[in-house]
Amino acid sequence: MLLKIAVLAGDGIGPEVTDQAVQVLETVASRFQHQLQVSKYAVGGAGLQAENDPLPAQTLQGCLAAQAVLLGAVGSPAFDHVPGPLRPEAGLLRLRRELGVFANLRPAVCFPSLEDCSPLRPENIRGTDIMIVRELLGGLYFGQPRSTQGEAGQREAVDTMRYSEPEIERIARVAFELARGRRRKVTSIDKANVLDCSRLWREVTVRVAKDYPEVQLNHMYVDSAAMILVARPADFDVLLTENMFGDILSDQAGGLIGSLGLLASASVGGRVALYEPVHGSAPDIAGKGIANPLGTILSTAMLLRHSFHLEKEAAAIESAVAAVLQAGNRTRDLVASGQPFLSTSEMGGKVREALARKI
Ligand code: NAD
């Protein structure tokens, strides 16, 4: 099969982790006899530097012409003071909107060999296997109007949370469909005791649930969900959330399973799907060769599964990652201070070796 993939490395640790992920894809392509065609484009701060645009036209065209997009991360302190639309993050939001990817799937699975890396007691994190389904194109990150106005010292800023029934319905259906193939539980997160958007969210979710009688639906306020997530994470199966709540809860889930660097994501439902690790550009460790590439590598497994229906190939990557961790290989984020660890490229190399050995 020909696999045409646009790769947007982005900023900070983005290039370091995508480089390892692309090499893993090359290993998979050679083992399973696929032809990999990778085209690289600039995004975020890299786009601003090259074209003064966080999403250059050529990048968007390249993504729309590909069968799947793999992205590292965007964000750079060099652009922290520029106006909103010219920030690196604006390029990623625009890309998601242009691709139409409204459903962000963020699995948070505790690898048995990493139980000790969790800040929770092993018996509390054991068995955690959550699929976070986050709405990606609505809510506070896109709602209009938004502005900052007024005299210095008296300024006022406004963001708008807005959701329509069709937007809620389509993301709810994604969650219920996924739950069918899992443990058949959807927990819908909202703040219906305070927010109108959340009350509509709850109403629509209840309506959609009627089409999935085999799936159990329950509702939870986001504050309570944050608490249950640290107390009993293994209770959750599919966690359905609006945009910002999902952003926050999925980072929390990353902390729980040992490191944000382990989390993969797929953004689907549009013209071309987008795959990226959950973490950001991590400027604090960029360029040091110590970033964990596994979240990006696991994103390539999601890419092969969702965009190409290559289940064996996806499972091979996931098994290789599990085997490498089981053998005790760790990047810096997964060890106590002073303990030995592998570099980004050494960890990528271990995964490729495991893949080549058909583990
Ligand atoms: P971050 O995810 O970049 O980093 C948070 C912490 O996790 C840091 O201590 C970092 O060193 C660590 N970390 C992250 N990924 C890691 C990895 N692969 N291996 C080891 N450690 C890792 O979040 P932040 O610091 O809040 O944001 C930094 C920049 O990234 C900002 O500009 C932000 O806007 C941007 N950001 C981008 C995305 C994205 O591209 N999807 C997501 C979140 C944040």
Residues whose N, C-alpha, C, O or C-beta is under 5 A from the ligand:
A	BS01	NAD	G72 A73 V74 G75 S76 E89 L260 G261 P277 V278 H279 G280 S281 A282 P283 D284 I285 I290 A291 N292 D333
